[in-house]
Amino acid sequence: MTRAARNLLEGVVIFALGLGLRLFADGVDTPVVELTKVGVVLMGIGAVVGVTGLFRSTMSRLT
C-alpha cells in the first residue's frame, strides 16, 4: 500500500469515528470533555489526513 493510499484510508476511518461520536455520543456524560466535541475534532483531523492522501496521490501521478 502506498503512502498516499494509507493516508486516504486513515483519513476516512478517523473521519468516520469522529462522525460516529458526533452523532451517537450526545447523551454520554464524561467528567473531562464532551464526546461530541471530540467527534468534531476527529472529523477535522480525518479530513486533513484524507486531503493529504489525495494531494499525495495527485502529485505522484503528475511526476
CYANA upper distance limits for C-alpha pairs under 8 A (distance plus 0.5 A):
  1 MET  CA      5 ALA  CA      6.86
  1 MET  CA      6 ARG  CA      6.97
  2 THR  CA      6 ARG  CA      6.69
  3 ARG  CA      7 ASN  CA      6.60
  3 ARG  CA     53 GLY  CA      8.03
  3 ARG  CA     56 ARG  CA      8.42
  4 ALA  CA      8 LEU  CA      6.69
  4 ALA  CA     52 THR  CA      8.09
  4 ALA  CA     53 GLY  CA      4.88
  4 ALA  CA     54 LEU  CA      7.24
  4 ALA  CA     55 PHE  CA      8.35
  4 ALA  CA     56 ARG  CA      5.74
  4 ALA  CA     57 SER  CA      5.79
  5 ALA  CA      9 LEU  CA      6.61
  5 ALA  CA     53 GLY  CA      6.74
  5 ALA  CA     57 SER  CA      7.87
  6 ARG  CA     10 GLU  CA      6.53
  6 ARG  CA     53 GLY  CA      7.81
  7 ASN  CA     11 GLY  CA      6.51
  7 ASN  CA     49 VAL  CA      6.45
  7 ASN  CA     50 GLY  CA      6.52
  7 ASN  CA     52 THR  CA      7.33
  7 ASN  CA     53 GLY  CA      5.13
  8 LEU  CA     12 VAL  CA      6.78
  8 LEU  CA     49 VAL  CA      7.16
  8 LEU  CA     50 GLY  CA      4.89
  8 LEU  CA     51 VAL  CA      7.70
  8 LEU  CA     52 THR  CA      7.82
  8 LEU  CA     53 GLY  CA      4.98
  8 LEU  CA     54 LEU  CA      7.00
  9 LEU  CA     13 VAL  CA      6.75
  9 LEU  CA     50 GLY  CA      7.68
 10 GLU  CA     14 ILE  CA      6.55
 10 GLU  CA     46 GLY  CA      7.74
 10 GLU  CA     49 VAL  CA      7.56
 10 GLU  CA     50 GLY  CA      7.57
 11 GLY  CA     15 PHE  CA      6.48
 11 GLY  CA     45 ILE  CA      7.96
 11 GLY  CA     46 GLY  CA      4.61
 11 GLY  CA     47 ALA  CA      6.47
 11 GLY  CA     48 VAL  CA      7.68
 11 GLY  CA     49 VAL  CA      5.23
 11 GLY  CA     50 GLY  CA      4.64
 11 GLY  CA     51 VAL  CA      8.34
 11 GLY  CA     53 GLY  CA      8.40
 12 VAL  CA     16 ALA  CA      6.58
 12 VAL  CA     46 GLY  CA      6.70
 12 VAL  CA     47 ALA  CA      7.96
 12 VAL  CA     50 GLY  CA      6.79
 13 VAL  CA     17 LEU  CA      6.73
 13 VAL  CA     46 GLY  CA      7.80
 14 ILE  CA     18 GLY  CA      6.71
 14 ILE  CA     42 LEU  CA      6.72
 14 ILE  CA     43 MET  CA      7.18
 14 ILE  CA     45 ILE  CA      7.81
 14 ILE  CA     46 GLY  CA      5.27
 15 PHE  CA     19 LEU  CA      6.58
 15 PHE  CA     42 LEU  CA      6.62
 15 PHE  CA     43 MET  CA      4.85
 15 PHE  CA     44 GLY  CA      7.80
 15 PHE  CA     45 ILE  CA      7.81
 15 PHE  CA     46 GLY  CA      4.90
 15 PHE  CA     47 ALA  CA      6.87
 16 ALA  CA     20 GLY  CA      6.61
 16 ALA  CA     43 MET  CA      7.82
 17 LEU  CA     21 LEU  CA      6.79
 17 LEU  CA     39 GLY  CA      7.77
 17 LEU  CA     42 LEU  CA      7.77
 17 LEU  CA     43 MET  CA      8.16
 18 GLY  CA     22 ARG  CA      6.57
 18 GLY  CA     38 VAL  CA      7.66
 18 GLY  CA     39 GLY  CA      4.38
 18 GLY  CA     40 VAL  CA      6.58
 18 GLY  CA     41 VAL  CA      7.74
 18 GLY  CA     42 LEU  CA      5.20
 18 GLY  CA     43 MET  CA      5.32
 19 LEU  CA     23 LEU  CA      6.59
 19 LEU  CA     39 GLY  CA      6.51
 19 LEU  CA     40 VAL  CA      7.78
 19 LEU  CA     42 LEU  CA      8.47
 19 LEU  CA     43 MET  CA      6.83
 20 GLY  CA     24 PHE  CA      6.33
 20 GLY  CA     25 ALA  CA      8.11
 20 GLY  CA     39 GLY  CA      7.77
 21 LEU  CA     25 ALA  CA      5.60
 21 LEU  CA     26 ASP  CA      8.33
 21 LEU  CA     35 LEU  CA      6.80
 21 LEU  CA     36 THR  CA      6.31
 21 LEU  CA     38 VAL  CA      7.96
 21 LEU  CA     39 GLY  CA      5.36
 22 ARG  CA     26 ASP  CA      7.47
 22 ARG  CA     35 LEU  CA      7.61
 22 ARG  CA     36 THR  CA      4.94
 22 ARG  CA     37 LYS  CA      7.71
 22 ARG  CA     38 VAL  CA      8.26
 22 ARG  CA     39 GLY  CA      5.29
 22 ARG  CA     40 VAL  CA      6.91
 23 LEU  CA     36 THR  CA      7.97
 25 ALA  CA     35 LEU  CA      6.53
 25 ALA  CA     36 THR  CA      6.65
 26 ASP  CA     35 LEU  CA      7.63
 26 ASP  CA     36 THR  CA      6.55
 28 VAL  CA     35 LEU  CA      7.88
 29 ASP  CA     34 GLU  CA      7.64
 30 THR  CA     34 GLU  CA      6.99
 30 THR  CA     35 LEU  CA      8.08
 33 VAL  CA     37 LYS  CA      8.13
 33 VAL  CA     38 VAL  CA      8.02
 34 GLU  CA     38 VAL  CA      7.09
 35 LEU  CA     39 GLY  CA      6.60
 36 THR  CA     40 VAL  CA      6.92
 37 LYS  CA     41 VAL  CA      6.84
 38 VAL  CA     42 LEU  CA      6.65
 39 GLY  CA     43 MET  CA      6.61
 40 VAL  CA     44 GLY  CA      6.84
 41 VAL  CA     45 ILE  CA      6.79
 42 LEU  CA     46 GLY  CA      6.45
 43 MET  CA     47 ALA  CA      6.59
 44 GLY  CA     48 VAL  CA      6.81
 45 ILE  CA     49 VAL  CA      6.70
 46 GLY  CA     50 GLY  CA      6.48
 47 ALA  CA     51 VAL  CA      6.58
 48 VAL  CA     52 THR  CA      6.63
 49 VAL  CA     53 GLY  CA      6.83
 50 GLY  CA     54 LEU  CA      6.84
 51 VAL  CA     55 PHE  CA      6.55
 52 THR  CA     56 ARG  CA      6.61
 53 GLY  CA     57 SER  CA      6.69
 54 LEU  CA     58 THR  CA      6.64
 55 PHE  CA     59 MET  CA      6.59
 56 ARG  CA     60 SER  CA      6.56
 57 SER  CA     61 ARG  CA      6.86
 58 THR  CA     62 LEU  CA      6.92
 59 MET  CA     63 THR  CA      6.95
